[in-house]
Amino acid sequence: MNYRKNNPAAQRFAERRQRENDAPRLSAEVPGLVSLRLEIEERGGSPQPKYIRRIMVDTAPALFLLPCGDPRCVDGGHDVTAAVMQALRARRTHFEGTDECHGNVGSSACTRVVHFEASADYRP
């Protein structure tokens, strides 16, 4: 049973959860934001389907961490927080961005790149 708590994936999950808990809430950082939708596509390696994340604005942290889609990737992932928050603070309704994974797959650098498109709605 201790194995599950001490394996690297469980530790990464716990660290991510702690960062989310410690982050300010999105509703406090972007007053007037009503809804946020991210359409995410990962490129590089084997093809990955697009997926959509609907953000629960009232309770969501102002933190946008996307895991790397390669299960062999170590210390990777995509932190798109700065790009998303900059666009939200500017009250942009549609925006997009990309982020390269900085993890490693074996002895090589991970080559995955995430592309996201966002739609946001605000109160007048």
Buried (B, 14 or more C-beta within 10 A) or exposed (E): EEEEEEEEEEEBEEEBEEEEEEBEBBBEBBEEBEEBEBBBBBBBBEEBEEEEBEBEBEEBBBBBBBBBBBEEBEEBBBBBBEBBBEBBEEEBEEBEBEBBBBBBBEEEBBEBBBBBBBBBEBEE
